[in-house]
Amino acid sequence: MHNNSEERICNNRAPGGLGGRRQTVGEADLAPARTIHVMSTTASPQLDARVIAFLQAPHVASLATLGDDGTPHQAVIWYRLNEDGTLLVNSRAPRRWPAELARSRRASLAIVDEGDGGRWVGLACSVVEVDDELTRARADIVALAHRYGDAAPETIAAFMAQQRISFRLRIDAVHDHLAGD
């Protein structure tokens, strides 16, 4: 496109909407850029203190993966920021997103402040470890249940009876929407 514009399809079919016609959005119409740290393939970005504090809070995350055909898939997940700067995520197996994550080794996460939807952090991540050893994967989900305040005995018993899988994700890029912190 010309003039640093972006072309986007609008599927708004409401009265007055564009009904699927193409709309050109100029650079001036786009939201101002936020801090984005793009990293090499071997190291995670240096997270600043406010991003670390935000990620240490028990916010839920939306994790996005891609299917074999390129179709995006999202799931709401629990996560934990590890001391080494990686993220722990865990799922029941088999499910779609863990299979896609194991295959593609990449994911995108959006972690939103439940009290202020305008405060959020976006992460591009790569898998550095897949752990399908049942005892460890179950211990991971129990630790996450405690982190998120959902560690009732019946919840823990259900998790301990499930097939589980854990992933350790390296943060490759950070998109910071914590302005004002």
C-alpha positions as CSV (number, residue, x, y, z in Angstrom):
1,M,0.0,0.0,0.0
2,H,1.0,3.6,-0.4
3,N,1.6,6.3,2.2
4,N,2.5,3.9,5.1
5,S,-1.2,2.8,5.3
6,E,-2.5,-0.5,6.3
7,E,-5.4,-2.3,4.5
8,R,-7.8,-4.1,6.7
9,I,-11.0,-6.1,6.1
10,C,-14.0,-4.9,8.2
11,N,-16.6,-7.6,8.7
12,N,-19.0,-5.3,10.6
13,R,-22.4,-5.9,9.0
14,A,-24.3,-3.6,11.3
15,P,-26.2,-0.7,9.8
16,G,-23.7,1.9,8.8
17,G,-20.9,-0.7,8.8
18,L,-18.6,-1.4,5.9
19,G,-20.1,-4.9,5.3
20,G,-16.8,-6.5,4.4
21,R,-15.4,-3.8,2.1
22,R,-11.8,-2.9,2.4
23,Q,-10.9,0.1,4.6
24,T,-7.6,1.9,4.4
25,V,-6.2,2.9,7.8
26,G,-3.6,5.6,7.7
27,E,-0.6,5.6,10.1
28,A,-2.1,8.6,12.0
29,D,-5.2,6.4,12.8
30,L,-3.2,3.6,14.4
31,A,-2.5,3.5,18.2
32,P,0.9,4.8,19.2
33,A,3.6,2.2,19.4
34,R,4.5,0.7,22.8
35,T,7.8,-0.7,24.0
36,I,8.6,-3.9,22.0
37,H,11.7,-5.8,22.9
38,V,12.7,-8.2,20.1
39,M,15.3,-10.8,21.0
40,S,17.8,-13.1,19.4
41,T,16.9,-16.7,19.2
42,T,19.2,-17.6,22.1
43,A,18.2,-15.2,24.9
44,S,15.2,-13.6,26.5
45,P,14.7,-9.9,26.6
46,Q,15.7,-8.1,29.7
47,L,12.3,-7.6,31.4
48,D,11.9,-4.3,33.3
49,A,10.7,-4.2,36.8
50,R,7.1,-3.1,36.0
51,V,6.7,-5.9,33.4
52,I,8.1,-8.5,35.9
53,A,5.7,-7.2,38.7
54,F,2.8,-7.4,36.2
55,L,3.7,-11.0,35.1
56,Q,4.2,-12.1,38.7
57,A,0.6,-11.2,39.5
58,P,-1.9,-14.0,38.9
59,H,-3.5,-12.7,35.7
60,V,-5.0,-15.2,33.3
61,A,-3.5,-15.2,29.8
62,S,-4.9,-15.8,26.4
63,L,-2.5,-18.1,24.5
64,A,-2.6,-18.2,20.7
65,T,-1.2,-21.0,18.6
66,L,-1.5,-21.9,14.9
67,G,-2.9,-25.1,13.5
68,D,-1.3,-27.1,10.7
69,D,-3.3,-25.1,8.1
70,G,-2.4,-21.8,9.7
71,T,-5.7,-21.3,11.5
72,P,-5.2,-19.4,14.7
73,H,-6.5,-20.9,18.0
74,Q,-6.7,-19.2,21.4
75,A,-7.1,-20.6,24.9
76,V,-7.3,-18.9,28.3
77,I,-4.6,-20.3,30.5
78,W,-2.8,-20.0,33.8
79,Y,0.9,-19.3,33.7
80,R,3.8,-18.6,36.1
81,L,6.9,-16.4,35.5
82,N,9.9,-18.5,36.6
83,E,13.0,-17.1,38.3
84,D,15.0,-17.6,35.0
85,G,12.6,-15.4,33.1
86,T,10.8,-18.3,31.3
87,L,7.0,-19.0,31.6
88,L,5.5,-22.2,32.8
89,V,2.2,-23.2,31.2
90,N,0.4,-26.5,31.6
91,S,-2.6,-28.2,30.0
92,R,-4.7,-31.3,30.1
93,A,-3.5,-33.6,27.4
94,P,-4.5,-34.2,24.7
95,R,-5.9,-30.8,23.7
96,R,-5.6,-28.7,20.6
97,W,-3.4,-25.9,21.8
98,P,-0.7,-28.1,23.5
99,A,-0.5,-30.2,20.4
100,E,-0.1,-27.1,18.2
101,L,2.5,-25.7,20.7
102,A,4.5,-28.9,20.7
103,R,4.5,-28.9,16.9
104,S,5.2,-25.3,16.1
105,R,7.2,-24.4,19.2
106,R,5.8,-20.8,19.1
107,A,3.0,-19.0,20.9
108,S,1.7,-15.5,21.5
109,L,0.2,-14.5,24.9
110,A,-1.9,-11.6,25.9
111,I,-2.0,-11.0,29.6
112,V,-4.6,-8.5,30.6
113,D,-5.1,-6.7,33.9
114,E,-8.7,-7.8,34.9
115,G,-9.2,-4.4,36.7
116,D,-8.1,-2.3,33.8
117,G,-8.4,-3.8,30.3
118,G,-6.2,-1.1,28.9
119,R,-3.2,-2.4,30.9
120,W,-1.8,-5.5,29.3
121,V,1.4,-7.2,28.2
122,G,1.8,-9.1,24.9
123,L,4.5,-11.8,24.6
124,A,5.9,-13.7,21.7
125,C,7.3,-17.0,23.0
126,S,9.3,-20.1,22.0
127,V,9.2,-23.5,23.6
128,V,12.4,-24.4,25.4
129,E,11.1,-27.4,27.2
130,V,8.2,-29.9,26.9
131,D,7.6,-32.0,30.0
132,D,5.0,-34.8,29.6
133,E,6.3,-36.7,32.6
134,L,3.1,-37.2,34.4
135,T,4.3,-36.6,38.0
136,R,6.1,-33.4,37.2
137,A,3.3,-32.1,34.9
138,R,0.7,-32.8,37.6
139,A,2.9,-31.0,40.2
140,D,3.0,-28.0,37.9
141,I,-0.8,-27.8,37.6
142,V,-1.1,-28.1,41.4
143,A,1.4,-25.2,41.8
144,L,-0.6,-23.1,39.3
145,A,-3.8,-23.9,41.1
146,H,-2.3,-22.6,44.3
147,R,-1.0,-19.5,42.5
148,Y,-4.5,-18.8,41.2
149,G,-6.3,-19.5,44.4
150,D,-8.1,-22.6,43.0
151,A,-6.6,-25.3,45.2
152,A,-9.7,-26.8,46.8
153,P,-9.2,-30.5,47.6
154,E,-11.6,-31.6,44.9
155,T,-9.9,-29.5,42.3
156,I,-6.5,-30.9,43.2
157,A,-7.9,-34.4,43.1
158,A,-9.3,-33.8,39.6
159,F,-5.9,-32.5,38.4
160,M,-4.1,-35.4,39.9
161,A,-6.3,-37.8,37.9
162,Q,-5.7,-36.1,34.5
163,Q,-3.1,-36.6,31.8
164,R,-1.1,-33.3,31.9
165,I,1.7,-31.7,29.9
166,S,3.9,-28.7,30.8
167,F,5.8,-26.3,28.7
168,R,8.5,-23.8,29.6
169,L,8.4,-20.8,27.2
170,R,11.2,-18.4,26.5
171,I,10.0,-14.8,26.1
172,D,11.3,-13.6,22.7
173,A,9.5,-10.2,22.5
174,V,7.5,-8.0,24.9
175,H,4.7,-5.7,23.8
176,D,4.2,-3.4,26.8
177,H,0.9,-1.7,27.4
178,L,1.5,-0.7,31.0
179,A,1.8,3.1,30.3
180,G,1.8,5.2,33.4
181,D,3.3,2.5,35.7
